[in-house]
């Protein structure tokens, strides 16, 4: 298995993590930034989403290989 496919598998694994962090009510506190209170769970979910998206943009697209990337992109967006 090549590196782009490994990263794609990681992205597929991160999808339920993203959904659980975003959907399950957890109180990890809040962060105040620019006079706005933001829940920490939303920040963590955004970071997980960003990591999953960056692996697609940076690594998978830079290799000329047949990957599972379109499948994981569809799962991540929908």
HUMO-V459989 format. One record per residue. N is the residue number from 0. RES is the residue in one small letter. SS is DSSP state (hx for helix, st for strand, lp for the rest). PHI is phi in degrees with one decimal (NA if undefined). Layout:
N:RES:SS:PHI + N:RES:SS:PHI
This chain:
0:x:lp:NA + 1:x:lp:-83.8 + 2:x:hx:-61.3 + 3:x:hx:-58.6 + 4:x:hx:-68.4 + 5:x:hx:-63.4 + 6:x:hx:-64.8 + 7:x:hx:-66.2 + 8:x:hx:-61.4 + 9:x:hx:-62.2 + 10:x:hx:-61.9 + 11:x:hx:-64.7 + 12:x:hx:-68.4 + 13:x:hx:-73.1 + 14:x:hx:-61.8 + 15:x:hx:-64.8 + 16:x:hx:-61.0 + 17:x:hx:-58.7 + 18:x:hx:-66.2 + 19:x:hx:-66.0 + 20:x:hx:-63.0 + 21:x:hx:-77.8 + 22:x:hx:-92.6 + 23:x:lp:-78.8 + 24:x:lp:-70.0 + 25:x:lp:-126.6 + 26:x:lp:-110.5 + 27:x:lp:-99.8 + 28:x:lp:97.5 + 29:x:st:-132.2 + 30:x:st:-120.7 + 31:x:st:-99.5 + 32:x:st:-140.1 + 33:x:lp:54.2 + 34:x:lp:59.1 + 35:x:st:-125.7 + 36:x:st:-91.2 + 37:x:st:-117.9 + 38:x:st:-64.8 + 39:x:hx:-61.9 + 40:x:hx:-61.7 + 41:x:hx:-68.9 + 42:x:hx:-66.5 + 43:x:hx:-64.4 + 44:x:hx:-61.9 + 45:x:hx:-65.3 + 46:x:hx:-66.8 + 47:x:hx:-62.9 + 48:x:hx:-63.2 + 49:x:hx:-64.4 + 50:x:hx:-62.1 + 51:x:hx:-64.5 + 52:x:hx:-75.6 + 53:x:hx:-65.7 + 54:x:hx:-62.1 + 55:x:hx:-68.2 + 56:x:hx:-66.9 + 57:x:hx:-82.3 + 58:x:hx:-93.9 + 59:x:hx:-65.5 + 60:x:lp:-75.0 + 61:x:lp:-83.2 + 62:x:lp:-107.1 + 63:x:lp:-88.5 + 64:x:lp:-142.5 + 65:x:lp:-80.5 + 66:x:lp:-127.3 + 67:x:lp:-91.8 + 68:x:hx:-55.6 + 69:x:hx:-60.6 + 70:x:hx:-65.2 + 71:x:hx:-69.9 + 72:x:hx:-64.6 + 73:x:hx:-63.9 + 74:x:hx:-67.9 + 75:x:hx:-71.1 + 76:x:hx:-80.0 + 77:x:lp:-83.7
